[in-house]
Amino acid sequence: MNEQKISRNVRICILVFFLLIMSSCAYMQDIGVRSYSSEFTRMISSHTRSFKLYRDFETVAICKATYFDKKLAMSFIDSYSKQAHLPDVEKEKLKEEWKNRTKNFDEFWIAFYTGNENINNLASLHPFWNVHAIYGKMIEKPLEIEEIERNRVRNQWMYLIDANRWSKNYIIRFRKMPHGGKVNLIIASMLGTINMEFNKF
């Protein structure tokens, strides 16, 4: 009898706890605390890959990369325009720009961390790391690698992918390839190889 009573009390406590959580969420929305979940934030995870490179049990590099295809880019603009209160004219202008970019380029936004900051130099003329993309049997070198300052407005979204706070952020741009299916982004050096596979839609 005592066991049944304890079990019933536990169930009641769990139910009360659940109701409190639900009511607090509703209250937070009522007083103006909004949810930051959006189509863009939900899409980020499907377009993002992570890789940790180890050597002799030590972390050599950590990379998070997001493939900005047309679908993600349009969602990004919708989210950014709403947050920045952009006029419709500016929003449409951004959309046209990104349509052209995603039509002509494959673009990856990278958060890249290395234990030795001197070798975190993807955008330099003589980088420590060799960057390329593999489309089936075709290997492509990047057209451009640009380092983005962390305080740049267009870089603020990267907190969503939970990047290492000491990482440097880059945009890596390749010419658009007709090959569908998948693309592998490779970042390699004598210390090892980072290999991340992305779906191309």
N, C-alpha and C positions, 0 to 999 in steps of 0.2 A: 504493500500500500504506500509506504514511504517513497519507494522508488518511482511509483507512478506519479506521486505528487511532485517529486523533484523534477521528473521528466516534463510534466505539464508546466511547471514554473519556468523551466529552461525554454520551452517553446514560446511561452508568453513573453519572456524577456527578449528573445530573438525577434518576435513580431513587433514589440514596442520599439526596439532598436531600429528595425527596418523602417517603421512608420516615421520615426524621428528624422531619419536620413532623408526620406522622401519629402517630408514637410519642410525641412531646412532647405532642400534644393528649390522647392517651390517658393519659399520665402526669399531666398537669394535672388531669384528671377524677378519677384515682385518688387524688390527694392532697387532693381536696376543692375544687378551684377549679371552680366550676360555670359553665355557659353561661348567659348572660343572654337568650338568644333564647327567645321564648315566643310563643304565639298573639297576645297583645296587641302585642308589639313588631313582629311580622310584619304585623299589621293596620294599624298606625299609618301606614305609608307610603301605603297605598291610601286613607286618609281624610285625608291631609295635602296641602296645596298651598302653593307658595312663589311669591312675586312680589317682584321688585326694581324700584323706580320710579326712573328717572333723569331728570335735567333738566340741560341744558347739560353733559353728560358727567360729572355728579356724582350720587352716590347720594343720593336724597332720603329714601327709606324702604325698609325690607326687612320683609316680612311673611310669617310662616308661620302657617297656620291649619289646625286639625284639627276636622273635623265629628264630633261625638259623637252618633252614632245609637245605637239600642238594642244592636245587635250589638257595637259597640266598647265601649260602656259596661259591658256584662256581662263582657266580656273584661278590661277595666280593673279591675273589682271582683275578679274571680278572681285576677288578678296581684297587686293591692294587698293582698288578704286573706291571700294566701300569704306575701307579704313581711313584713306586719305581724303575722302569726300571730293573726288575728282569730278569735274564737269563731264557730261556725256561726250562732248567733243574730244576732250583729252583721252578719255577712256577708249573711244573708237580709234583714235590715232595710235595708242599703245597696242591695241589689238591688231591693227594692220601691220605695225612694225614687227610684232611677234609672229604673225602669220608668215611674213616673208622670211624671218629668221628660221622658223621651224621647217619651212619649205626648202631652204637652201643649206641648212646646217644641222648637224647633230650636236647638241649642246649638253654638257655635263657640268653641274655645279658641285664643287668639291670642298669638303672640310678635311684638311690633311694635317696630321700631327706626326712629328718625329721627335725622338728623345734628344737628338742633336739638332738644334735649330739651324746650324750652318748648312745642313743638307736638305732643309725644307725650302727648296728653291726652284719649284716647278716652272716658274715664269721667267727664270734667268736665261741668258744666252747660252750658258753652258751648265745645264742642270745636272744634278747628281743622278736623277731618275730619268729613265727612258719611258716616255708616255706614247702609247699607240692604241688603236682600236682594231678589233678583228671582226670582220663581217664575213662569216662563212670561211672561205679560203683567202679573202682579201685582207691585207694589212694596211691600215691608213695611219699616217702621222698627223698630228693636229695642225690645223691652220693657224691657231692662236691659243696661247695660254695666258690668261690675264689674272693677276692677283687682285682681289677685292678687299679694300679696307673694311674692317669690321663695322665701322660706324656709318658706312654708306647705306642709304635708305633701301636700296634694292637687295641688300645683304641681310636685312633684319629678319627675314623669314627663316633663316637657317637655324634659329634657336629651336624650331619645330623638330629638327632631326636629332636633337640632343647631341651635338658635336662636342668634342673635347674642347674645353675652354682655352687651351693653348694652341689650338689648331690655326693654320692659315687657310684662307678661303680663296678658291680659284674658280674661274670659268674656263673650261676646256672645250674648244670648238673644232669640229671636224666637218669636212664637206659632206653633204648629204649623199648617202649611197642608196642605190636602188634595191639593195638586198633587204628583204624583209626577215621576219622571224626574230632573231636575236643578235645582239652585239655585245662583245666583251671589251670592257675597258681595262687596259693593262698599264700598271705603273711598276717598273722593274729597275733593279740595280744589282750590284754585286752582293747586297745584303739579302736579297730575296725578291719575290714577285707577288704583287697584289693583282688579283684577277677577279673582276666583278662582272656578272652576266646580267643583261637587261633585255626585257622584251621590247621589240619594236612593233608598234601598232600601225 
